[in-house]
Amino acid sequence: MKKQRLKAVALSTVISAGVLMTGTAAHSSQQTLKEILAVSQSKVDAAKKSQARINRLQDQATDLHLEFKKVNKEIDGLRVYNTRLERQVENQRKKIAELDESIANVTVIQRQIQPLIVTLLDTMEKFIELDAPFKKEERLAAVEKQKANLDNADITNAEKFRQVIELYNIEAEYARKVSTYPDTISINGQDLSVDILSVGRIALFYQTTDGSQTGVWDRDSSSWLALDPGTYKNSVRNGIRMADKKAQNDIITIPVPAAEAAQ
């Protein structure tokens, strides 16, 4: 009986030792697993940080590439711009050379421009005197004004010349216009209030304000000639209304001097 108790105690001791050893092994395994998981998590965190850094570096590389392309484009644009500037500078050098030459001859030009202006004004005055009497007083007054400016020291020769050229441009413009204006003319010693119709430099007409008389300027005799009112009254009146913007442009029948053969 005593031997059986000893065997039971011994068996119990062995089982207790086994349980104790099993618990210790389990605890050790859990500790090892935690360490493994901790190392794994550490690696995962390190991988995340590495990936974030890679992404950041990739974004920076992309930005640098875009900036590089932008700078290259600007460089290409600057090359084109510099090429154009070089051409402009070269042209400016040529202009400067021309200006230097002109400045060297400025004294000669100053001496020649005044007589040229006088000649131009005398020529225009003679032309107006020989031309049809279209705004004759107004045109002659403009010439006289420019002649009075010749002795004005406050006006440069360049400005005097410009004003004379402007007068010539105005005269040239008369040849391209159909215009009208009121005037008083003398017919057979009688002053008449009329409307003048100028068809460029082709023909010049008059018509009394009451429409009773119509006539044309005759260049050969340098005088006004009466026209048949039954034939030309309405045409001249319509021409006056069109020139005065009171009627739409239309075809009118007017007498036109025949062209002369060149001598």
C-alpha positions, 0 to 999 in steps of 0.5 A: 500500500505504501509503495502505491502511494509513493508511485502516485506521488512520484507520478503526480510530481512528474505530471506537475513538472511536465505541466510546469515545463509546458507552461514555461515553453508556451510563455517562451513561445509567446514572447518569441512571437511578440518579438517576431511581430515587433520586428515585422512591424518595425520592418513594415514601418521602415518600408512605409517610410522608405516608400514615402521617401521614394514617392517624395523623391519621385515627385521632386524628380518630376518637378525638376524634370518639368522645371528643366523642360520649362527652362529649356523652352525659355532658353529657346525663346531667348535664343529667338529673341536674341537673334531678332534683337541682333537684327534690330541692333544691326538695322539700328546701326545702319540707321545711325550711320544714315542719320550721321550722314544726314546730320553731316549734310544738315546745313545744306538741307537747311539752305535748300528747304526754304527756297523749296517751300517758296517754290511750292507755295508760288506753284500752288498759288498759280495753280489755284488762280488757273483752276476752276473757282472752287473755294478759291478765296479759302484756298488762296487764304491758306497759301497766304497763311503759309507764306506769312509763316515763312518769316516766323522764327518760332516755326521750324523749317521741318514744320513749315514744309509739313504744312505745305505738304498738307496743303498739297494733300488737301488739293489732291483730295479735292480731285477725289470728292464730290462736294457742295457749299453755298456761295455768291457768284456774279453772272452778267453783273448780277450777284446770285446766291447759289449752291456750288457742286464740285465733281472732283476736278471734272466739272463745277456747277452752280444752281440758284437757291430757288432752282431757277438757274443752273450753270457750269464753269467753262474752263476755256472762257474762264466763266460761268455758262448757263445750262438748259434748266429743263435738261440739267436742273434736276441732275444738278439738284440731285448731285447737290443733295447727294454731296450734302448727304441728303439723298442716296448716291445715284447716277446723275446726268451732267455735261462733262468737258471732252478730254483733250489730246496731250500736246 
